[in-house]
Amino acid sequence: MQVKRLAAAVVALTPLFAAAQTNVTLYGVVDAAIESGDAGNPDGRHTNVQSGNQSGSRFGFRGSEDLGNGLKAIFNLEAGVAVDTGAQDSSGLFQRRAVVGLEGAFGTLTLGREYSPIAVVAGASDEFGQGFYGTNLSAFGSGKVTRRLANSVNYKSASFNGFDLLATYSAGEKTTGPSGDLKGIGAEYKMGGLYLGAAYHTLKRVSSGNDKEYGAGAAYTFADVGGLEIKANYLSADPDGANNKFKQYNLGAGYPFGPSKVYVNLQQNKLENGAKGNAWALAYSYSMSKRTNLYASYANMNNNGLATFGLNSGSNNLTPAATSLGGDPSVFTVGMRHSF
């Protein structure tokens, strides 16, 4: 009798539990590929099973609560996972994004680990969607542009006639030496098939001055030409000191036809010391459904005698060894991606 009563109580409460979860979404991407690459060093070509070539494999939780009067509480926790090994990201469980905040007529305010204003602009103006080798993800990292911000407070305004503003403050939380604080601002314009964006960061990394970071991007979709896309961006990091400024330029195009889409991207990387690398990349995607696609891609980087620039995909980095000045990395991938 007690078991029957307990079962009846669970059944009666099930709609309440379901209602409590209606604003929480579990989502993710599972992406794996066979990769044949040559990093441009003496070790020669390698063949691996890799995770996250078109998109970084991940899972996450996002949700909201209606607080009334047009105000919502929001959150997002997103973790990376390596499909080839099953391992989580080495830098932490929810290192991709971990924020909580408020959303309303004033815009959106979040606290936690968030994408930087330049990262937002770069993502919106990258033809490869920051996946496939040859993406502009190679502009982010040590000595380059900052992509994700820990210990941050972030604001995005409500859209006004297609314009919105971005602002961020990321606390370095250091008790001695340079603060490590990053401040950033940005602006976006979206209207029809047009996107324009620009952003700027300053970072207090050294006591003598500030590191400076810049980003600008544009995109346009030609609805009357079968959905042809053209996207371009400029990304730059100018660390304090002489002869170390980094610049990257990207120009890409994409064209969908039926379940297929072809992509191309041209990229140039420069350092102030004269190092230069030119890359070109092609990709093809075939959609088997709204959530599942097959893909293939090829990318090649041509470095001059002072350069060791590499190629990045959604989760991987193909870079010549530091001693291989002038090394020319190339990579071919065939993979599958499923989103849920």
Residue pairs with C-beta under 8 A, 6 or more apart in sequence:
23 63
23 64
23 65
23 66
24 61
24 62
24 63
25 61
25 62
25 63
26 59
26 60
26 61
26 340
27 59
27 60
27 61
27 62
27 339
27 340
28 57
28 58
28 59
28 60
28 339
28 340
29 55
29 56
29 57
29 58
29 337
29 338
29 339
29 340
30 57
30 83
30 337
30 338
30 339
30 340
31 51
31 52
31 53
31 54
31 55
31 56
31 57
31 83
31 314
31 315
31 335
31 336
31 337
31 338
32 49
32 50
32 51
32 52
32 53
32 57
32 83
32 84
32 335
32 336
33 49
33 50
33 53
33 54
33 295
33 333
33 334
33 335
33 336
34 47
34 48
34 49
34 50
34 333
34 334
34 335
35 47
35 48
35 49
35 50
35 53
35 316
35 331
35 332
35 333
36 45
36 46
36 47
36 331
36 332
36 333
37 45
37 46
37 47
37 48
37 318
37 329
37 330
37 331
37 332
38 44
38 45
38 46
38 329
38 330
38 331
39 46
39 310
39 318
39 319
39 320
39 321
39 324
39 327
39 329
40 301
40 303
40 320
40 324
40 327
40 328
40 329
40 330
41 320
41 321
41 323
41 324
41 327
42 321
42 324
43 321
48 84
49 84
50 84
50 313
50 315
50 316
50 333
50 335
51 57
51 81
51 82
51 83
51 84
51 85
51 315
51 316
52 80
52 82
52 83
52 131
52 313
52 314
52 315
52 316
53 131
53 132
53 133
53 295
53 297
53 313
53 314
53 315
53 316
53 333
53 335
54 129
54 131
54 132
54 283
54 285
54 295
54 297
54 313
54 314
54 335
54 337
55 129
55 131
55 314
55 337
55 339
56 80
56 96
56 131
56 314
56 315
57 80
57 81
57 82
57 83
57 315
58 78
58 79
58 80
58 81
58 96
59 78
59 79
59 81
60 76
60 77
60 78
60 79
60 96
60 97
61 75
61 76
61 77
61 78
62 74
62 75
62 76
62 77
62 78
63 74
63 75
64 72
64 73
64 74
64 75
64 103
65 72
65 73
66 72
67 73
69 104
70 104
70 105
71 102
71 103
71 104
72 102
72 103
72 104
73 100
73 101
73 102
74 99
74 100
74 101
74 102
74 103
74 108
74 110
75 99
75 100
75 101
76 97
76 98
76 99
77 94
77 97
77 98
78 94
78 96
78 97
78 98
79 88
79 89
79 93
79 94
79 95
79 96
80 88
80 89
80 95
80 96
80 315
81 87
81 88
81 89
82 88
82 89
82 315
89 95
89 96
94 113
95 113
95 148
96 148
97 112
97 113
97 114
97 115
97 148
98 112
98 113
99 110
99 111
99 112
99 113
99 114
99 154
100 110
100 111
100 112
101 108
101 109
101 110
101 111
101 112
101 154
102 108
102 109
103 109
105 158
106 157
106 158
107 155
107 156
107 157
107 158
107 164
108 155
108 156
109 153
109 154
109 155
110 153
110 154
111 152
111 153
111 154
112 152
113 148
113 149
113 150
113 151
113 152
114 148
114 149
114 152
114 154
114 168
115 123
115 147
115 148
115 149
116 145
116 146
116 147
116 148
116 149
116 168
116 170
116 182
116 184
116 199
116 201
117 166
117 167
117 168
117 184
117 185
117 186
117 199
117 200
117 201
117 215
118 145
118 146
118 147
118 184
118 186
118 199
118 200
118 201
118 213
118 214
118 215
118 235
119 140
119 145
119 146
119 147
119 148
120 166
120 186
120 188
120 197
120 199
121 186
121 188
121 197
121 198
121 199
121 215
121 216
121 217
121 233
122 130
122 136
122 139
122 140
122 145
122 215
122 217
122 233
122 235
123 129
123 130
124 188
124 195
124 197
124 217
124 219
125 195
125 197
125 217
125 218
125 219
125 231
125 232
125 233
125 250
126 135
126 136
126 217
126 231
126 233
126 250
126 252
126 265
127 229
127 231
127 250
127 252
127 253
127 254
127 263
127 264
127 265
128 134
128 135
128 136
128 252
128 263
128 265
128 281
128 283
129 135
130 136
130 137
130 314
131 313
131 314
132 263
132 265
132 281
132 283
132 295
132 297
132 299
132 313
132 314
132 333
133 281
133 297
133 298
133 299
133 311
133 312
133 313
133 316
133 318
133 331
133 333
134 265
134 267
134 279
134 280
134 281
134 283
134 297
134 299
134 311
134 312
135 265
135 281
135 312
135 313
135 314
136 233
136 235
136 248
136 250
136 267
137 147
137 312
137 313
137 314
138 248
138 267
138 269
138 309
138 310
138 311
138 312
138 317
139 145
139 235
139 237
139 246
139 248
139 269
140 146
140 147
141 147
143 237
143 239
143 244
143 246
144 235
144 237
144 246
145 201
145 213
145 215
145 235
145 236
145 237
145 246
146 182
146 201
146 203
146 213
149 168
149 170
149 182
149 184
150 170
151 170
151 171
151 172
151 173
152 168
152 169
152 170
152 171
152 182
153 168
153 169
153 170
154 166
154 167
154 168
155 165
155 166
155 167
155 168
156 164
156 165
156 166
157 164
157 165
157 166
158 164
159 190
162 189
162 190
162 191
163 187
163 188
163 189
164 187
164 188
164 190
165 185
165 186
165 187
166 184
166 185
166 186
166 187
166 188
166 199
167 184
167 185
167 186
168 182
168 183
168 184
168 185
169 181
169 182
169 183
169 184
170 181
170 182
170 183
170 184
171 179
171 180
171 181
172 178
172 179
172 180
172 181
172 182
172 204
173 180
174 180
177 207
178 204
178 205
178 206
178 207
179 204
180 203
180 204
180 205
181 203
181 204
182 201
182 202
182 203
182 204
183 201
183 202
184 199
184 200
184 201
184 202
184 213
185 199
185 200
186 197
186 198
186 199
186 200
186 215
187 197
187 198
187 199
188 195
188 196
188 197
189 195
189 196
189 197
193 220
193 221
193 222
193 223
194 218
194 219
194 220
195 217
195 218
195 219
195 220
196 217
196 218
197 215
197 216
197 217
197 218
198 215
198 216
198 217
199 214
199 215
199 216
200 212
200 213
200 214
200 215
201 211
201 212
201 213
201 214
202 210
202 211
202 212
202 213
203 210
203 211
203 212
203 213
204 210
204 211
205 211
205 239
205 240
206 240
206 241
208 240
208 241
209 240
210 240
211 237
211 238
211 239
211 240
212 237
212 238
213 236
213 237
213 238
214 234
214 235
214 236
214 237
214 238
215 233
215 234
215 235
215 236
216 233
216 234
217 231
217 232
217 233
217 234
218 231
218 232
218 233
219 229
219 230
219 231
219 232
220 229
220 230
220 231
221 227
221 228
221 229
222 228
222 229
222 230
226 255
226 256
226 257
227 255
227 256
228 253
228 254
228 255
229 252
229 253
229 254
229 255
230 251
230 252
230 253
231 250
231 251
231 252
231 253
231 254
232 249
232 250
232 251
232 252
233 249
233 250
234 247
234 248
234 249
234 250
235 247
235 248
235 250
236 245
236 246
236 247
236 248
237 245
237 246
238 244
238 245
238 246
239 245
242 272
243 272
243 273
244 271
244 272
244 273
245 271
245 272
246 269
246 270
246 271
246 272
247 269
247 270
248 267
248 268
248 269
248 270
249 267
249 268
250 265
250 266
250 267
251 265
251 266
251 267
252 263
252 264
252 265
252 266
253 263
253 264
254 261
254 262
254 263
254 264
255 261
255 262
259 286
259 287
259 288
260 284
260 285
260 286
260 287
261 284
261 285
261 287
262 282
262 283
262 284
263 281
263 282
263 283
263 284
263 285
264 280
264 281
264 282
264 283
265 279
265 280
265 281
266 278
266 279
266 280
267 278
267 279
267 280
267 281
268 276
268 277
268 278
268 279
269 275
269 276
269 277
269 278
269 279
269 307
269 309
270 276
271 306
271 307
273 306
274 304
274 306
275 303
275 304
275 306
275 307
275 308
275 309
276 303
276 304
276 306
276 307
277 301
277 302
277 303
277 304
277 307
277 309
278 301
278 302
279 299
279 300
279 301
279 302
279 309
279 311
280 299
280 300
281 297
281 298
281 299
281 300
281 311
282 297
282 298
282 299
283 295
283 296
283 297
283 298
284 295
284 296
284 297
285 293
285 294
285 295
286 293
286 294
286 295
287 293
288 294
291 338
291 339
291 340
292 336
292 337
292 338
292 339
293 336
293 337
294 334
294 335
294 336
295 333
295 334
295 335
295 336
295 337
296 332
296 333
296 334
296 335
297 313
297 331
297 332
297 333
298 330
298 331
298 332
298 333
299 311
299 330
299 331
300 328
300 329
300 330
301 309
301 310
301 311
301 328
301 329
301 330
302 328
303 309
303 320
303 325
303 326
303 327
303 328
304 326
305 325
305 326
306 325
306 326
307 325
307 326
308 319
308 320
308 321
308 322
308 324
308 325
308 327
309 319
309 320
310 317
310 318
310 319
310 320
310 329
311 317
311 318
311 319
311 329
311 330
311 331
312 318
313 333
318 329
318 331
319 329
320 327
320 328
320 329
321 327
